[in-house]
Amino acid sequence: MGLNSFDKNKESLAIFVEKHKVTYPILLEAFSVAQAYKVTGYPVLFFIDKEGKIAYINNGYTKSHNKRIEKNIQKLLK
C-alpha cells in the first residue's frame, strides 16, 4: 500500500498513478499514518512480516538498493 500524505488532490494522484503505472492501493491524506511510522522523508519502504511487525525499512531509493530489497523480500517469503 502506498501513502499520500502531502497532496490532497485526488486528480493529481490519479495522474501520478497512471503515469507511473501504480498497481497497488494508495491511501489519500495519510499524514497520521506517516507520523505513526515516523516517516521523515520519501520514498520510504516498510516490509511488514506475518506477525504484523516491521521487518525492514529502506529510506530513499537508488538502484543500489535493489539487491538489499530483494534479499529482504526473499527472507520474508520463507
Distance bins in CASP14 RR format, pairs under 12 A and 6 or more apart:
PFRMAT RR
TARGET T0000
AUTHOR 0000-0000-0000
RMODE 2
METHOD distances of the structure
MODEL  1
1 22 0 0 0 0 0 1 0 0 0 0 0
1 23 0 0 0 0 0 1 0 0 0 0 0
1 24 1 0 0 1 0 0 0 0 0 0 0
1 25 1 0 1 0 0 0 0 0 0 0 0
1 26 1 0 0 1 0 0 0 0 0 0 0
1 27 1 0 0 1 0 0 0 0 0 0 0
1 28 0 0 0 0 0 1 0 0 0 0 0
1 30 0 0 0 0 1 0 0 0 0 0 0
1 33 0 0 0 0 1 0 0 0 0 0 0
1 37 0 0 0 0 0 1 0 0 0 0 0
1 45 0 0 0 0 0 1 0 0 0 0 0
1 46 0 0 0 0 1 0 0 0 0 0 0
1 48 0 0 0 0 1 0 0 0 0 0 0
2 13 0 0 0 0 0 1 0 0 0 0 0
2 16 0 0 0 0 0 1 0 0 0 0 0
2 17 0 0 0 0 0 1 0 0 0 0 0
2 20 0 0 0 0 0 1 0 0 0 0 0
2 22 0 0 0 0 1 0 0 0 0 0 0
2 23 0 0 0 0 0 1 0 0 0 0 0
2 24 1 0 0 1 0 0 0 0 0 0 0
2 25 1 0 0 1 0 0 0 0 0 0 0
2 26 1 0 1 0 0 0 0 0 0 0 0
2 27 1 0 0 1 0 0 0 0 0 0 0
2 28 0 0 0 0 1 0 0 0 0 0 0
2 30 1 0 0 1 0 0 0 0 0 0 0
2 33 0 0 0 0 1 0 0 0 0 0 0
2 34 0 0 0 0 0 1 0 0 0 0 0
2 37 0 0 0 0 0 1 0 0 0 0 0
2 39 0 0 0 0 0 1 0 0 0 0 0
2 42 0 0 0 0 0 1 0 0 0 0 0
2 43 0 0 0 0 1 0 0 0 0 0 0
2 44 0 0 0 0 0 1 0 0 0 0 0
2 45 0 0 0 0 1 0 0 0 0 0 0
2 46 0 0 0 0 1 0 0 0 0 0 0
3 13 0 0 0 0 0 1 0 0 0 0 0
3 24 0 0 0 0 0 1 0 0 0 0 0
3 25 0 0 0 0 0 1 0 0 0 0 0
3 26 1 0 0 1 0 0 0 0 0 0 0
3 27 1 0 1 0 0 0 0 0 0 0 0
3 28 0 0 0 0 1 0 0 0 0 0 0
3 29 0 0 0 0 1 0 0 0 0 0 0
3 30 1 1 0 0 0 0 0 0 0 0 0
3 31 0 0 0 0 1 0 0 0 0 0 0
3 32 0 0 0 0 1 0 0 0 0 0 0
3 33 1 0 1 0 0 0 0 0 0 0 0
3 34 1 0 1 0 0 0 0 0 0 0 0
3 35 0 0 0 0 0 1 0 0 0 0 0
3 36 0 0 0 0 0 1 0 0 0 0 0
3 37 0 0 0 0 1 0 0 0 0 0 0
3 39 1 0 0 1 0 0 0 0 0 0 0
3 41 0 0 0 0 0 1 0 0 0 0 0
3 42 0 0 0 0 1 0 0 0 0 0 0
3 43 0 0 0 0 0 1 0 0 0 0 0
3 44 0 0 0 0 1 0 0 0 0 0 0
3 45 0 0 0 0 0 1 0 0 0 0 0
3 46 0 0 0 0 1 0 0 0 0 0 0
4 10 0 0 0 0 1 0 0 0 0 0 0
4 12 0 0 0 0 1 0 0 0 0 0 0
4 13 1 0 1 0 0 0 0 0 0 0 0
4 14 0 0 0 0 0 1 0 0 0 0 0
4 16 0 0 0 0 1 0 0 0 0 0 0
4 17 0 0 0 0 1 0 0 0 0 0 0
4 22 0 0 0 0 0 1 0 0 0 0 0
4 25 0 0 0 0 0 1 0 0 0 0 0
4 26 1 0 1 0 0 0 0 0 0 0 0
4 27 1 0 0 1 0 0 0 0 0 0 0
4 28 1 0 1 0 0 0 0 0 0 0 0
4 29 1 0 0 1 0 0 0 0 0 0 0
4 30 1 0 1 0 0 0 0 0 0 0 0
4 31 0 0 0 0 1 0 0 0 0 0 0
4 33 0 0 0 0 0 1 0 0 0 0 0
4 34 0 0 0 0 1 0 0 0 0 0 0
4 39 0 0 0 0 0 1 0 0 0 0 0
4 42 0 0 0 0 1 0 0 0 0 0 0
4 43 0 0 0 0 0 1 0 0 0 0 0
5 13 0 0 0 0 0 1 0 0 0 0 0
5 26 0 0 0 0 0 1 0 0 0 0 0
5 27 0 0 0 0 1 0 0 0 0 0 0
5 28 0 0 0 0 1 0 0 0 0 0 0
5 29 1 0 0 1 0 0 0 0 0 0 0
5 30 1 0 1 0 0 0 0 0 0 0 0
5 31 1 0 1 0 0 0 0 0 0 0 0
5 32 0 0 0 0 1 0 0 0 0 0 0
5 33 1 0 0 1 0 0 0 0 0 0 0
5 34 1 0 1 0 0 0 0 0 0 0 0
5 35 0 0 0 0 1 0 0 0 0 0 0
5 36 0 0 0 0 0 1 0 0 0 0 0
5 37 0 0 0 0 0 1 0 0 0 0 0
5 39 1 0 0 1 0 0 0 0 0 0 0
5 40 0 0 0 0 0 1 0 0 0 0 0
5 41 0 0 0 0 0 1 0 0 0 0 0
5 42 0 0 0 0 1 0 0 0 0 0 0
5 44 0 0 0 0 0 1 0 0 0 0 0
6 12 0 0 0 0 0 1 0 0 0 0 0
6 13 0 0 0 0 0 1 0 0 0 0 0
6 16 0 0 0 0 0 1 0 0 0 0 0
6 26 0 0 0 0 0 1 0 0 0 0 0
6 28 0 0 0 0 0 1 0 0 0 0 0
6 29 0 0 0 0 1 0 0 0 0 0 0
6 30 0 0 0 0 1 0 0 0 0 0 0
6 31 0 0 0 0 1 0 0 0 0 0 0
6 34 0 0 0 0 1 0 0 0 0 0 0
6 39 0 0 0 0 0 1 0 0 0 0 0
6 41 0 0 0 0 0 1 0 0 0 0 0
6 42 0 0 0 0 1 0 0 0 0 0 0
7 13 1 0 0 1 0 0 0 0 0 0 0
7 14 0 0 0 0 0 1 0 0 0 0 0
7 15 0 0 0 0 0 1 0 0 0 0 0
7 16 0 0 0 0 1 0 0 0 0 0 0
7 17 0 0 0 0 0 1 0 0 0 0 0
7 26 0 0 0 0 0 1 0 0 0 0 0
7 28 0 0 0 0 1 0 0 0 0 0 0
7 29 0 0 0 0 1 0 0 0 0 0 0
7 30 0 0 0 0 0 1 0 0 0 0 0
7 31 0 0 0 0 0 1 0 0 0 0 0
7 42 0 0 0 0 0 1 0 0 0 0 0
8 27 0 0 0 0 0 1 0 0 0 0 0
8 28 1 0 0 1 0 0 0 0 0 0 0
8 29 1 0 1 0 0 0 0 0 0 0 0
8 30 0 0 0 0 0 1 0 0 0 0 0
8 31 0 0 0 0 1 0 0 0 0 0 0
9 15 0 0 0 0 1 0 0 0 0 0 0
9 16 0 0 0 0 0 1 0 0 0 0 0
9 28 0 0 0 0 1 0 0 0 0 0 0
9 29 0 0 0 0 0 1 0 0 0 0 0
10 16 0 0 0 0 0 1 0 0 0 0 0
10 17 0 0 0 0 0 1 0 0 0 0 0
10 26 0 0 0 0 0 1 0 0 0 0 0
10 28 1 0 0 1 0 0 0 0 0 0 0
10 29 0 0 0 0 1 0 0 0 0 0 0
11 17 0 0 0 0 0 1 0 0 0 0 0
11 18 0 0 0 0 0 1 0 0 0 0 0
11 28 0 0 0 0 0 1 0 0 0 0 0
12 18 0 0 0 0 0 1 0 0 0 0 0
12 19 0 0 0 0 0 1 0 0 0 0 0
12 26 0 0 0 0 0 1 0 0 0 0 0
12 28 0 0 0 0 0 1 0 0 0 0 0
13 19 0 0 0 0 0 1 0 0 0 0 0
13 20 0 0 0 0 0 1 0 0 0 0 0
13 22 0 0 0 0 1 0 0 0 0 0 0
13 25 0 0 0 0 0 1 0 0 0 0 0
13 26 1 0 0 1 0 0 0 0 0 0 0
13 27 0 0 0 0 0 1 0 0 0 0 0
13 28 1 0 0 1 0 0 0 0 0 0 0
13 29 0 0 0 0 0 1 0 0 0 0 0
13 30 0 0 0 0 0 1 0 0 0 0 0
14 20 0 0 0 0 0 1 0 0 0 0 0
14 22 0 0 0 0 1 0 0 0 0 0 0
14 26 0 0 0 0 1 0 0 0 0 0 0
14 28 0 0 0 0 0 1 0 0 0 0 0
15 22 0 0 0 0 0 1 0 0 0 0 0
16 22 1 0 0 1 0 0 0 0 0 0 0
16 26 0 0 0 0 1 0 0 0 0 0 0
16 28 0 0 0 0 0 1 0 0 0 0 0
17 23 0 0 0 0 1 0 0 0 0 0 0
17 24 0 0 0 0 1 0 0 0 0 0 0
17 25 0 0 0 0 1 0 0 0 0 0 0
17 26 1 0 0 1 0 0 0 0 0 0 0
17 28 0 0 0 0 0 1 0 0 0 0 0
18 26 0 0 0 0 0 1 0 0 0 0 0
20 26 0 0 0 0 0 1 0 0 0 0 0
20 43 0 0 0 0 0 1 0 0 0 0 0
26 33 0 0 0 0 0 1 0 0 0 0 0
27 33 1 0 0 1 0 0 0 0 0 0 0
27 34 0 0 0 0 1 0 0 0 0 0 0
27 37 0 0 0 0 0 1 0 0 0 0 0
30 36 0 0 0 0 1 0 0 0 0 0 0
30 37 0 0 0 0 1 0 0 0 0 0 0
30 39 0 0 0 0 1 0 0 0 0 0 0
30 42 0 0 0 0 0 1 0 0 0 0 0
31 37 0 0 0 0 0 1 0 0 0 0 0
31 39 0 0 0 0 1 0 0 0 0 0 0
32 39 0 0 0 0 0 1 0 0 0 0 0
33 39 0 0 0 0 1 0 0 0 0 0 0
33 44 0 0 0 0 0 1 0 0 0 0 0
33 46 0 0 0 0 0 1 0 0 0 0 0
34 40 0 0 0 0 1 0 0 0 0 0 0
34 41 0 0 0 0 1 0 0 0 0 0 0
34 42 0 0 0 0 1 0 0 0 0 0 0
34 43 0 0 0 0 0 1 0 0 0 0 0
34 44 0 0 0 0 1 0 0 0 0 0 0
34 46 0 0 0 0 0 1 0 0 0 0 0
36 46 0 0 0 0 0 1 0 0 0 0 0
36 54 0 0 0 0 0 1 0 0 0 0 0
37 44 1 0 0 1 0 0 0 0 0 0 0
37 45 0 0 0 0 0 1 0 0 0 0 0
37 46 1 0 0 1 0 0 0 0 0 0 0
37 48 0 0 0 0 0 1 0 0 0 0 0
37 54 1 0 0 1 0 0 0 0 0 0 0
37 57 0 0 0 0 1 0 0 0 0 0 0
37 59 0 0 0 0 0 1 0 0 0 0 0
38 44 0 0 0 0 1 0 0 0 0 0 0
38 46 0 0 0 0 0 1 0 0 0 0 0
38 54 0 0 0 0 0 1 0 0 0 0 0
38 57 0 0 0 0 1 0 0 0 0 0 0
38 59 0 0 0 0 0 1 0 0 0 0 0
39 45 0 0 0 0 0 1 0 0 0 0 0
39 46 0 0 0 0 1 0 0 0 0 0 0
39 54 0 0 0 0 0 1 0 0 0 0 0
39 57 0 0 0 0 1 0 0 0 0 0 0
39 58 0 0 0 0 0 1 0 0 0 0 0
39 59 0 0 0 0 1 0 0 0 0 0 0
39 60 0 0 0 0 0 1 0 0 0 0 0
40 57 0 0 0 0 0 1 0 0 0 0 0
40 59 1 0 0 1 0 0 0 0 0 0 0
40 60 0 0 0 0 0 1 0 0 0 0 0
41 57 0 0 0 0 0 1 0 0 0 0 0
41 58 0 0 0 0 0 1 0 0 0 0 0
41 59 1 0 0 1 0 0 0 0 0 0 0
41 60 1 0 0 1 0 0 0 0 0 0 0
41 61 0 0 0 0 0 1 0 0 0 0 0
42 58 0 0 0 0 0 1 0 0 0 0 0
42 59 0 0 0 0 1 0 0 0 0 0 0
42 60 1 0 0 1 0 0 0 0 0 0 0
42 61 0 0 0 0 1 0 0 0 0 0 0
43 57 0 0 0 0 0 1 0 0 0 0 0
43 58 0 0 0 0 1 0 0 0 0 0 0
43 59 0 0 0 0 1 0 0 0 0 0 0
43 60 1 0 1 0 0 0 0 0 0 0 0
43 61 1 0 1 0 0 0 0 0 0 0 0
43 62 0 0 0 0 0 1 0 0 0 0 0
43 65 0 0 0 0 1 0 0 0 0 0 0
43 69 0 0 0 0 0 1 0 0 0 0 0
44 54 0 0 0 0 0 1 0 0 0 0 0
44 56 0 0 0 0 0 1 0 0 0 0 0
44 57 1 0 0 1 0 0 0 0 0 0 0
44 58 1 0 0 1 0 0 0 0 0 0 0
44 59 1 0 1 0 0 0 0 0 0 0 0
44 60 1 0 0 1 0 0 0 0 0 0 0
44 61 0 0 0 0 1 0 0 0 0 0 0
44 65 0 0 0 0 0 1 0 0 0 0 0
45 54 0 0 0 0 0 1 0 0 0 0 0
45 55 0 0 0 0 0 1 0 0 0 0 0
45 56 1 0 0 1 0 0 0 0 0 0 0
45 57 1 0 0 1 0 0 0 0 0 0 0
45 58 1 0 1 0 0 0 0 0 0 0 0
45 59 0 0 0 0 1 0 0 0 0 0 0
45 60 1 0 0 1 0 0 0 0 0 0 0
45 61 1 0 0 1 0 0 0 0 0 0 0
45 65 0 0 0 0 1 0 0 0 0 0 0
45 66 0 0 0 0 0 1 0 0 0 0 0
45 68 0 0 0 0 0 1 0 0 0 0 0
45 69 1 0 0 1 0 0 0 0 0 0 0
45 70 0 0 0 0 0 1 0 0 0 0 0
45 72 0 0 0 0 1 0 0 0 0 0 0
45 73 0 0 0 0 0 1 0 0 0 0 0
46 52 0 0 0 0 0 1 0 0 0 0 0
46 53 0 0 0 0 0 1 0 0 0 0 0
46 54 1 0 1 0 0 0 0 0 0 0 0
46 55 0 0 0 0 1 0 0 0 0 0 0
46 56 1 0 0 1 0 0 0 0 0 0 0
46 57 1 0 1 0 0 0 0 0 0 0 0
46 58 0 0 0 0 1 0 0 0 0 0 0
46 59 0 0 0 0 0 1 0 0 0 0 0
46 69 0 0 0 0 0 1 0 0 0 0 0
46 72 0 0 0 0 0 1 0 0 0 0 0
46 76 0 0 0 0 0 1 0 0 0 0 0
47 53 0 0 0 0 1 0 0 0 0 0 0
47 54 1 0 0 1 0 0 0 0 0 0 0
47 55 1 0 1 0 0 0 0 0 0 0 0
47 56 1 0 1 0 0 0 0 0 0 0 0
47 57 1 0 0 1 0 0 0 0 0 0 0
47 58 0 0 0 0 1 0 0 0 0 0 0
47 68 0 0 0 0 0 1 0 0 0 0 0
47 69 0 0 0 0 1 0 0 0 0 0 0
47 70 0 0 0 0 0 1 0 0 0 0 0
47 71 0 0 0 0 0 1 0 0 0 0 0
47 72 1 0 1 0 0 0 0 0 0 0 0
47 73 1 0 0 1 0 0 0 0 0 0 0
47 74 0 0 0 0 0 1 0 0 0 0 0
47 75 0 0 0 0 1 0 0 0 0 0 0
47 76 1 0 1 0 0 0 0 0 0 0 0
47 77 0 0 0 0 0 1 0 0 0 0 0
48 54 1 0 0 1 0 0 0 0 0 0 0
48 55 1 0 0 1 0 0 0 0 0 0 0
48 56 0 0 0 0 1 0 0 0 0 0 0
48 57 0 0 0 0 0 1 0 0 0 0 0
48 72 0 0 0 0 0 1 0 0 0 0 0
48 76 0 0 0 0 1 0 0 0 0 0 0
49 55 1 0 1 0 0 0 0 0 0 0 0
49 56 0 0 0 0 1 0 0 0 0 0 0
49 72 0 0 0 0 0 1 0 0 0 0 0
49 73 0 0 0 0 0 1 0 0 0 0 0
49 75 0 0 0 0 1 0 0 0 0 0 0
49 76 1 0 1 0 0 0 0 0 0 0 0
49 77 0 0 0 0 0 1 0 0 0 0 0
49 78 0 0 0 0 0 1 0 0 0 0 0
50 75 0 0 0 0 0 1 0 0 0 0 0
50 76 1 0 0 1 0 0 0 0 0 0 0
50 77 0 0 0 0 0 1 0 0 0 0 0
50 78 0 0 0 0 0 1 0 0 0 0 0
51 76 0 0 0 0 0 1 0 0 0 0 0
52 76 0 0 0 0 0 1 0 0 0 0 0
53 76 0 0 0 0 0 1 0 0 0 0 0
54 72 0 0 0 0 0 1 0 0 0 0 0
54 76 0 0 0 0 0 1 0 0 0 0 0
55 69 0 0 0 0 0 1 0 0 0 0 0
55 71 0 0 0 0 0 1 0 0 0 0 0
55 72 1 0 0 1 0 0 0 0 0 0 0
55 73 0 0 0 0 0 1 0 0 0 0 0
55 75 1 0 0 1 0 0 0 0 0 0 0
55 76 1 0 1 0 0 0 0 0 0 0 0
55 77 0 0 0 0 0 1 0 0 0 0 0
55 78 0 0 0 0 0 1 0 0 0 0 0
56 65 0 0 0 0 0 1 0 0 0 0 0
56 68 0 0 0 0 1 0 0 0 0 0 0
56 69 0 0 0 0 1 0 0 0 0 0 0
56 70 0 0 0 0 0 1 0 0 0 0 0
56 71 0 0 0 0 1 0 0 0 0 0 0
56 72 1 0 1 0 0 0 0 0 0 0 0
56 73 0 0 0 0 1 0 0 0 0 0 0
56 74 0 0 0 0 0 1 0 0 0 0 0
56 75 0 0 0 0 1 0 0 0 0 0 0
56 76 1 0 0 1 0 0 0 0 0 0 0
57 65 0 0 0 0 0 1 0 0 0 0 0
57 68 0 0 0 0 0 1 0 0 0 0 0
57 69 0 0 0 0 0 1 0 0 0 0 0
57 72 0 0 0 0 1 0 0 0 0 0 0
58 64 0 0 0 0 0 1 0 0 0 0 0
58 65 1 0 1 0 0 0 0 0 0 0 0
58 66 0 0 0 0 0 1 0 0 0 0 0
58 67 0 0 0 0 0 1 0 0 0 0 0
58 68 1 0 0 1 0 0 0 0 0 0 0
58 69 1 0 0 1 0 0 0 0 0 0 0
58 70 0 0 0 0 0 1 0 0 0 0 0
58 71 0 0 0 0 0 1 0 0 0 0 0
58 72 0 0 0 0 1 0 0 0 0 0 0
58 73 0 0 0 0 0 1 0 0 0 0 0
59 65 0 0 0 0 1 0 0 0 0 0 0
59 68 0 0 0 0 0 1 0 0 0 0 0
59 69 0 0 0 0 0 1 0 0 0 0 0
60 68 0 0 0 0 0 1 0 0 0 0 0
60 69 0 0 0 0 0 1 0 0 0 0 0
61 68 0 0 0 0 0 1 0 0 0 0 0
61 69 0 0 0 0 1 0 0 0 0 0 0
62 68 0 0 0 0 0 1 0 0 0 0 0
62 69 0 0 0 0 0 1 0 0 0 0 0
63 69 0 0 0 0 0 1 0 0 0 0 0
63 70 0 0 0 0 0 1 0 0 0 0 0
64 70 0 0 0 0 0 1 0 0 0 0 0
65 71 0 0 0 0 0 1 0 0 0 0 0
65 72 0 0 0 0 0 1 0 0 0 0 0
65 73 0 0 0 0 0 1 0 0 0 0 0
66 72 0 0 0 0 0 1 0 0 0 0 0
66 73 0 0 0 0 0 1 0 0 0 0 0
67 73 0 0 0 0 0 1 0 0 0 0 0
67 74 0 0 0 0 0 1 0 0 0 0 0
68 74 0 0 0 0 0 1 0 0 0 0 0
68 75 0 0 0 0 0 1 0 0 0 0 0
69 75 0 0 0 0 0 1 0 0 0 0 0
69 76 0 0 0 0 0 1 0 0 0 0 0
70 76 0 0 0 0 0 1 0 0 0 0 0
70 77 0 0 0 0 0 1 0 0 0 0 0
71 77 0 0 0 0 0 1 0 0 0 0 0
71 78 0 0 0 0 0 1 0 0 0 0 0
72 78 0 0 0 0 0 1 0 0 0 0 0
END
